[in-house]
């Protein structure tokens, strides 16, 4: 930590750590928190010299303002929540303000086997005891350890064996504060054996003058033969910065489908996504679409950890970089020696449409088993001239043609979205970005 | 309707068109024939506004407008249509959405309101039947996975939908078997009327048995070296192009 000591953020940290530990005196996680804080002090905040953060200058955003780590919990009017509505989507709704569950704005799924509530209220739940902070990749990411040490609250979901939620659950994250705030939500979702759910996340940013920096961590566990469809839509605004860590664990025969959509708005987005395969015969689909404009920075850092044999993973990230936006993609695939018969595929395709747009893409394949099928690929290009000419020769103007082409480019991802209203919503959003 | 005067064009520094003169009147159908590499497809590309071609000399007037000043989309909006020799596959763009966008862009240009969904579907159905285009292909991605014949039929279907004044068919017959050729030609013939003109570019006389032209031009080495009626096409079929080349060389050496 010594090298970062001049950061106001650090000064805030040191002042607030004690205060935080006082206010969390009732918290039965003191051991875990202390350990995480120690780990954080070893790792320090990432700098451009940190290998996994070479292309993402987070310090710049931490230095920007003195962020409050302690902020008053607050409520928001229904009109704010309504901004997140996805038209025609028949769903349950869970509203979190800075990670705090707002029961009055929420419509929770109920029924046998469904446990949903504030994480802080479920530290004794079986799913929590068994799984909280257990995904071992978390200890490698300094901001995740910081979250573990200092998080205030988040959402706990546990589905008992054979429990299926009948409609998608839409989680609306509202980020709001009176002063510039560094917000650390922490979530844990556990799907026990044969359970299934579709979860959609999106966010709302009602404040025009206050900067919020969210450093959120989500752990998901997909137990034997369970299935999770998880859609994360990132559409922030100029006053938001985000580091979003998703750490998933899959047990045998489970299916995990992760979709990440980063659309214009937030100047700085870093997504850490890691999946640890603890059982065999699993299926993992990681789909990402990032469309960035202005001087937006989007970094997707993914890690498929093939620990057990006979697992399939498929990763497709596509990017559209406009103006002087820059993108970063890292796709790490680790196939352990025991993980024979692994199929692991990865693809990162980019359209560089801005004169100053750029992409840094890095596959990292480490394969220690000898009977596997793994591949990776990367492309960066512009629109095919021939396609553009074809569209224009039919009377379609250049802008409309580009919008059609971007929609087409995104189609591999949006087509896999299995919730029609959400699929339609995303297509509309993409069209709106391109027509703007 | 279309007047081409002394048109010279080059691509990548290479002179391809070396002084084309051509006058196409309303309702006429002109065939342009010629050996490989004579500049037939280049002429189509230049007229449609393909950007890698540079016009170095000459003029093209379309209904009193300088066509060469217009962007490819504005040429289309003014009523020029090019049926591609190799239609492009665009995965992810549905045929239907593509056509609706095109139609509405043209309507906007003409100051007309966007077409109502119901009217669009009605029009689509009517034109599908007219040119015998498989309705199952409508919701598919544009040309993706279409057979050669299906692609060419899609070109003719688009032609029917967009209803241009001048349609340029660039080797629409290439790669078609006799049945597909008949279907495509029937589609074109149904679209022919007193207002619409066609330029049919082809390598083979075969197509002209189905789409009977008013005039036949022979393009060779970037110039039109002979103009005649449909009988000229038959003569070319029998005698090939060599006699014309010889005639030309004789003329030039005099």
Contacts between the chains, C-beta under 8 A, distances in Angstrom:
chain1	res1	chain2	res2	distance
A	384	B	88	7.7
A	385	B	51	7.4
A	385	B	52	7.9
A	386	B	88	5.3
A	387	B	88	5.2
A	387	B	90	5.3
A	389	B	50	5.9
A	389	B	51	7.0
A	389	B	72	6.3
A	390	B	84	6.8
A	390	B	87	7.2
A	390	B	88	4.2
A	390	B	90	7.2
A	391	B	90	7.6
A	391	B	98	7.4
A	391	B	102	7.8
A	392	B	49	7.7
A	392	B	71	7.1
A	392	B	72	4.1
A	392	B	73	4.5
A	392	B	76	7.2
A	393	B	48	5.2
A	393	B	49	7.3
A	393	B	72	5.2
A	393	B	73	7.7
A	393	B	75	7.7
A	393	B	76	5.7
A	393	B	81	7.8
A	393	B	82	5.4
A	393	B	84	7.8
A	394	B	76	5.7
A	394	B	81	8.0
A	394	B	98	7.5
A	394	B	102	4.1
A	394	B	158	6.6
A	394	B	162	6.6
A	395	B	73	5.4
A	395	B	76	3.7
A	395	B	77	4.8
A	395	B	102	5.1
A	395	B	103	7.9
A	395	B	105	4.8
A	395	B	106	4.2
A	395	B	109	7.1
A	395	B	162	6.8
A	396	B	73	6.1
A	396	B	98	7.9
A	396	B	101	5.5
A	396	B	102	5.2
A	396	B	105	5.1
A	397	B	73	5.0
A	397	B	105	5.9
A	398	B	71	7.8
A	398	B	73	7.2
A	400	B	101	6.0
A	400	B	105	6.1
A	401	B	73	7.9
A	404	B	90	7.9
A	404	B	93	5.2
A	404	B	97	7.4
A	404	B	98	6.9
A	404	B	101	6.4
A	405	B	90	7.5
A	405	B	93	7.4
A	407	B	92	6.6
A	407	B	93	7.1
A	408	B	90	5.9
A	408	B	91	6.3
A	408	B	92	2.9
A	408	B	93	4.5
A	408	B	141	7.7
A	409	B	92	6.7
A	410	B	92	7.5
A	411	B	91	6.9
A	411	B	92	3.2
A	411	B	141	8.0
A	412	B	92	7.4
A	415	B	92	8.0
